[in-house]
C-alpha cells in the first residue's frame, strides 16, 4: 500500500506578517522549499520588492522640519542652543552655589555649633537634664541617650516656628562615632524644610567623663539656602529668558541679513527665467561663501547671455544671409526667365536682338555662377577646410594680382611697394585661397574707385604679437569708407552703398571671403584710411616658421621688377 508524501513542518512565508513564527504544513520536502524557516521577520529595508539601496521612508517630523523655511530653522537652532547653554550654565551655577552654602553651614556646625554646645554643657555641668536656660540661637541641639527622653539644649522658639522641628535619627554609638565629623541632611516635620546636622558623643566639662550611650545632634536649617538657590534660579530664568529672546531677535536679524543675498539670487533667477538675461547677482565680499557663489553665478550668467546673444546674432545673420542670397539670385533668374519668354513669344525678330539677349542671358548666368562659387567658398571655410598648406611668397601673389588688374584696366596706375628692405615674404598657407584674397582686394579697389585712380599693393615683413608676420596692404585713392561702415564691411552681402546697387558687379561676398580666409590662416584683416584719401586694407599673416628671415635676400626677380613701379602710367 503506497502512501503520500510525509508532511513537513516549516515556518510561514515571510511575505505575510500575520503568520510570522506560525508553523505550516506542506507536502513538499524541506529542500524543495528554499532556505530553512527563520522566526525573525524580514528587514524592512531589504524585504521583497524593496532594493537594498532604496532610501528609507522619512518620518513625519523630519518631513515637517524640512518644510520649515531655512531662516526659521536657523533661528530655532540658535534659540535651542542658546537656551540649552543657559540652562546648563544656570544648573551648574545653582549646584555650585548650593554646594558652597552647604559647606558654609557644615563649617558652622563643626566649629561654631560645637562650641555653643560645649559652652552650654560646661555651664550646665551634670544637671544638663534639668538645665532650662536656652540662649537665643538658630541652632537646634538635642541630647539623646538610651532609656532617656530627648533633652533639647538649643531650641529657639522662633527658629522652630519658622523651620519646624528636625527629625533627629536614632543612632548607635558606632554610627555616632562615624558621623562625628560628617554632616548630613535630615528632614523636618514641616513640609519643604530640611536641616543640616552633625552628631558627636557627649561629654561635659573640658575633661569630664564621656556620658555612656548619649550623643548630641546639632542642626541648622537649610531653608535660607534653598531660598537663595531659588532666588538665583529665578534670576537665571528671567535673565536667561531675556537673553534667549534677545538672541532670537539678534539671530533672526543676522540670519535675515545673511540670507538677503540668497533672496536676491532668487529674484535674479526669477527675472532670468522671465527672459531678462541682463540681470546679475549683487556683488558680495569674495571671502564669503555668498560672495563666491554670486561671482560664480555672475560668470555663468555672463556666459549664458553671451551664448544667447551669439545665437540670436547667428540666427539673424542666417536669416539675413538667406534673404540676401535669395535676393541676389532672384534678379538674374528673373532676367533669364524674361528673356526666354521674349524668345518664346517671338518678340526677338532680328539677329541683333537675339545676340543681345543671349549675351544678357550669359551675363546673368555668369553672375549666378560667381555668386554660387562665392557661397560654396564661404561654406567650405565655415566647415574649417584648411586646404593644402605650403610656403607661399606674398610678393609673387601681389605681382600676379597687379598684372591681372593691369590686363583688365590698362588705364590705372599700379604700384608695388616694399614695407621692408626687400626679399621674399614667405607665409604658410593655401596658395589658391591667398590668391583669392589678393584678387578680391585689388578688384574691390578698382571697382569702387574712379577710373584712372592709382592702386598700390605694399608687401613686407613686420613684428606681430605672435612673432614675425607677413603684411599686405592694398591702398586705393578713392572716396574711402566712412567709419560707420568699417565694422560691417566684412559682413556677408553688406554693401557700403545704401541703395545696394549691383552696377559695380560685386556680389557683396568678396570682403567676407577675405575675412574668412585670413581668419582660417590665423591672421587679421582691417581697414585704415589712406593718407591723402582712400581706403587701405591691411592683411597680416603669420610667417612660415620653417623659413627664417633672410636679411641678405636678393631683390625680386624680373617678374617682380616688372610689376614694381608705375604700370601703365599715363
PyMOL commands that set and color helices and strands:
alter all, ss='L'
color gray80, all
select helices_A, chain A and resi 17-19+30-32+60-67+70-127+157-163+173-178+223-273+289-344+351-382+394-408+431-447+483-486+510-520+558-563
alter helices_A, ss='H'
color red, helices_A
select strands_A, chain A and resi 8-11+23-26+140-145+151-155+184-187+194-203+210-221+390-393+414-418+426-429+455-464+467-476+524-529+535-542
alter strands_A, ss='S'
color yellow, strands_A
deselect
rebuild
show_as cartoon
